[in-house]
Every structure is written in C-alpha cells, then in structure tokens.
Amino acid sequence: MQPEWRVLADADALVERLAAALCAEAEAAIAARGVFHLVLAGGTTPLALYRALADRRAGDARWHVWYGDERCLPADYPERNSVMLEAAWFAASSIPPENRRPIPAERGAREAAAVYGEWLEGVGDFDVALLGMGEDGHTASLFPGHGWGDAPDSADVLAVHAAPKPPPERVSLSAARLNRSRRVWFVITGSGKRKALLCWKNGETLPASVVRGKLETVAWLDAAAWPVNE
Ligand SMILES: O=C1O[C@H](COP(=O)(O)O)[C@@H](O)[C@H](O)[C@H]1O
C-alpha cells in the first residue's frame, strides 16, 4: 500500500506544517495516554524541522524520544544523529535528559543494539516515527541489499555492518519495530530524492516502502522531491 503523499510548496512550508502537526499529535497522545513516544530521524533533512521545534519550545517531561538509527562513532562526534539533535532541538527543550534516548552506538553496533533492545522492552507502540529517506531509498539505517528486520519476529534493534553510506557500522530500529508505530511520517526534501521516490511510487520494494504506520503512513515532501512529471 502506498503512503499518503503530502506535497508542500517548499521546504519552509513543509517545516511549518510538520512542526505544527507533530505538536498536535503530541497533545492528542498525551490527552489519551499521558505520554508521547516519538522516534526521530537523523541525517540532514530534518535539521530545519528540529530547529523549528526548538523555536516553538516543543517537548516536556511527557515526551519520550527514541532514535531510528545511529552511527557507530564517538559519543560527541558531530556526525552523530544524537549530537545533531541535542544542538538543534533538545538543548532548548524541556524534555528531560532521561527521556532522550540516544542509541549508545559508541559501544559498537552489536552491544549498542542489544542495549537499546533492552531499553525498548516494555515500550508499547510508538505514537509517531519520523523517518528520513536516503537517495538509495534507505530509511533509518536499513539499506537496500541488507536485512531490514521486516519479519514479524525480528529483533527490535539491528546491528548494521558494511553500510554503503559512511560510517559502515551503524545501529537501526528494525522495520518490524518501526511498524509498531501508530503513525509513520517520512520527511523528504530536495531533487536528490526524486529518483528513489519514483521507484517507491512505482511499487518497487525499498527499505522505506516496507515501513508502515498502524493508523497512517504519510510522506511529507517538498515540491522539489516530488517526481510528478516523471
Ligand atoms: O544516514 C542516514 O540517512 C538518512 C537520510 O539522510 P539525509 O541526510 O539524506 O536526510 C537518515 O534518515 C538516517 O537517519 C541517517 O542516519
């Protein structure tokens, strides 16, 4: 099944709408269940969104933030998703440090995957999983040609070796665990993603195309990414 393709005029409009939607979803989850479990994307695409969430002072002690993936690099390395998120959003938020759950990828892929799997034990469905997509259709650190953990009995967290995008050692939530999300929202901008989006639209199986929310799957795009005439 295809996601809902939600195409905004440009990246600024996308950030504005998505930040508002995320805050609304947090309010709804907190009203219904008292907490909001959010999975966050790494990479460069969501940076503007995280800065907009910082400007809105989004997040408090009822928010629990998890990571879709992490790169196996020292904990303070600038290319880490956790370092990007702390600088862009968390430092300005009221989400307490104990509710921010970076993957301890500095411990190596295998150990970090095992530890993160333990942290996730007893955590129910995520409310929102926010994911990016690479130019090859990868999402989180689930890459074409690798195992994506999409079988229902897959481990929640995968150690990823020999990733085609540096660094080669990574840790990723599995597709099966990401599919235990009420809503899966992809955020995809720029013409560099158009080719992979066209494959996805044409029904090709990609890592991004196997991740599905239980209630909805939305691909938030800017017009530059949307392969409308191809
Ligand atoms: O390596 C990664 O790539 C994807 C896409 O990144 P982007 O820079 O093209 O936005 C990202 O979603 C993932 O979290 C990251 O580790």
The ligand as an SDF file (V2000), in Angstrom:
LIG
                    3D

 16 16  0  0  0  0  0  0  0  0999 V2000
   22.3260    8.0600    7.1790 O   0  0  0  0  0  0  0  0  0  0  0  0
   21.2090    8.4700    7.3110 C   0  0  0  0  0  0  0  0  0  0  0  0
   20.4920    8.8300    6.2070 O   0  0  0  0  0  0  0  0  0  0  0  0
   19.0860    9.0390    6.2150 C   0  0  0  0  0  0  0  0  0  0  0  0
   18.8380   10.1350    5.1770 C   0  0  0  0  0  0  0  0  0  0  0  0
   19.6690   11.2350    5.4950 O   0  0  0  0  0  0  0  0  0  0  0  0
   19.6060   12.6570    4.7750 P   0  0  0  0  0  0  0  0  0  0  0  0
   20.8800   13.3480    5.1740 O   0  0  0  0  0  0  0  0  0  0  0  0
   19.5040   12.4020    3.3150 O   0  0  0  0  0  0  0  0  0  0  0  0
   18.4100   13.3630    5.3270 O   0  0  0  0  0  0  0  0  0  0  0  0
   18.5840    9.4000    7.5950 C   0  0  0  0  0  0  0  0  0  0  0  0
   17.1740    9.3380    7.6090 O   0  0  0  0  0  0  0  0  0  0  0  0
   19.1820    8.4900    8.6480 C   0  0  0  0  0  0  0  0  0  0  0  0
   18.6690    8.7650    9.9380 O   0  0  0  0  0  0  0  0  0  0  0  0
   20.6550    8.7320    8.6530 C   0  0  0  0  0  0  0  0  0  0  0  0
   21.3590    8.0650    9.6730 O   0  0  0  0  0  0  0  0  0  0  0  0
  1  2  2  0
  2  3  1  0
  2 15  1  0
  3  4  1  0
  4  5  1  0
  4 11  1  0
  5  6  1  0
  6  7  1  0
  7  8  2  0
  7  9  1  0
  7 10  1  0
 11 12  1  0
 11 13  1  0
 13 14  1  0
 13 15  1  0
 15 16  1  0
M  END
$$$$
